[in-house]
């Protein structure tokens, strides 16, 4: 199947309302019926404002995070339409991919 790998970049301290941004994106993709998403927490990074985000003993809420999603074209369109309506400002990368399943399904 053809589709997209979509990766959003944020950090643990960022919120959408009262929910962590990464968790909100994960729940949003599930509620929109997308096939899956994964939150990956990094040890250090920086973004467009050049601020270093990292895990320090005194500030554990600053870890960089990626939310990785594999979606069909229709699913990606639905996700981006929803995010536009929410008005959230977040950086993403969208790459064309081929995806599928191999082997027998889990029992």
C-alpha positions as CSV (number, residue, x, y, z in Angstrom):
1,X,0.0,0.0,0.0
2,X,1.2,3.5,-0.7
3,X,1.0,6.3,1.8
4,X,3.0,8.6,4.1
5,X,5.2,8.5,7.1
6,X,4.4,11.6,9.1
7,X,6.6,12.7,11.9
8,X,5.7,15.6,14.2
9,X,8.4,17.1,16.4
10,X,7.6,18.6,19.9
11,X,8.9,18.3,23.5
12,X,7.4,16.9,26.7
13,X,6.6,20.3,28.2
14,X,4.4,21.4,25.3
15,X,0.7,21.1,25.7
16,X,-2.5,21.3,23.8
17,X,-4.9,22.5,26.4
18,X,-4.2,20.4,29.5
19,X,-2.8,17.4,27.6
20,X,0.8,16.8,26.6
21,X,1.1,17.6,22.8
22,X,2.5,14.1,21.9
23,X,-0.3,12.4,23.9
24,X,-2.9,14.7,22.3
25,X,-1.6,13.8,18.8
26,X,-1.6,10.1,19.6
27,X,-5.2,10.2,20.9
28,X,-6.2,12.4,17.9
29,X,-4.9,9.9,15.4
30,X,-6.7,7.1,17.2
31,X,-10.0,9.0,17.3
32,X,-9.7,9.8,13.6
33,X,-9.3,6.0,12.9
34,X,-5.7,6.0,11.7
35,X,-4.0,2.7,11.8
36,X,-1.3,3.6,14.4
37,X,1.1,6.1,15.9
38,X,4.2,5.9,18.1
39,X,5.7,8.4,20.5
40,X,9.5,8.4,20.5
41,X,11.3,10.3,23.2
42,X,14.8,11.6,22.5
43,X,17.6,12.5,24.8
44,X,18.5,15.9,23.3
45,X,17.6,18.2,20.3
46,X,16.8,21.7,19.2
47,X,14.2,23.3,17.0
48,X,13.6,26.4,14.9
49,X,14.0,28.7,18.0
50,X,17.5,27.1,18.5
51,X,16.6,26.2,22.2
52,X,18.3,23.0,23.3
53,X,15.7,20.5,24.7
54,X,17.2,17.7,26.8
55,X,16.6,15.4,29.7
56,X,18.2,16.9,32.8
57,X,17.9,15.7,36.4
58,X,16.1,19.0,37.3
59,X,14.0,19.3,34.2
60,X,12.7,16.0,32.9
61,X,9.7,17.7,31.0
62,X,12.0,19.1,28.3
63,X,12.8,15.8,26.4
64,X,12.3,16.1,22.6
65,X,9.6,13.9,21.2
66,X,8.6,12.6,17.8
67,X,5.2,11.2,17.0
68,X,5.5,8.9,14.0
69,X,2.5,7.9,12.0
70,X,2.0,5.7,8.9
71,X,-1.1,6.7,7.0
72,X,-2.8,6.2,3.7
73,X,-3.4,9.4,1.6
74,X,-7.0,9.6,2.8
75,X,-5.9,9.2,6.4
76,X,-3.2,11.8,6.1
77,X,-5.7,14.3,4.5
78,X,-8.2,13.7,7.3
79,X,-5.5,14.2,10.0
80,X,-4.1,17.4,8.4
81,X,-7.7,18.8,7.9
82,X,-8.4,18.2,11.6
83,X,-5.1,19.8,12.7
84,X,-5.8,22.8,10.6
85,X,-9.2,23.2,12.3
86,X,-7.5,22.9,15.8
87,X,-5.1,25.7,14.8
88,X,-2.1,24.1,16.5
89,X,1.3,25.3,15.3
90,X,3.6,22.2,15.0
91,X,6.5,21.2,12.7
92,X,6.2,18.0,10.7
93,X,7.9,15.9,8.0
94,X,5.8,14.0,5.5
95,X,7.5,11.3,3.3
96,X,6.0,9.0,0.7
97,X,6.3,5.4,1.7
98,X,5.1,1.9,0.8
99,X,3.8,-0.2,3.7
100,X,2.2,-3.5,4.4
101,X,2.2,-6.6,6.6
102,X,4.2,-9.8,6.2
103,X,3.6,-13.2,7.7
104,X,0.6,-14.6,9.5
105,X,-1.5,-12.3,11.8
106,X,-1.0,-12.5,15.5
107,X,-3.4,-14.8,17.3
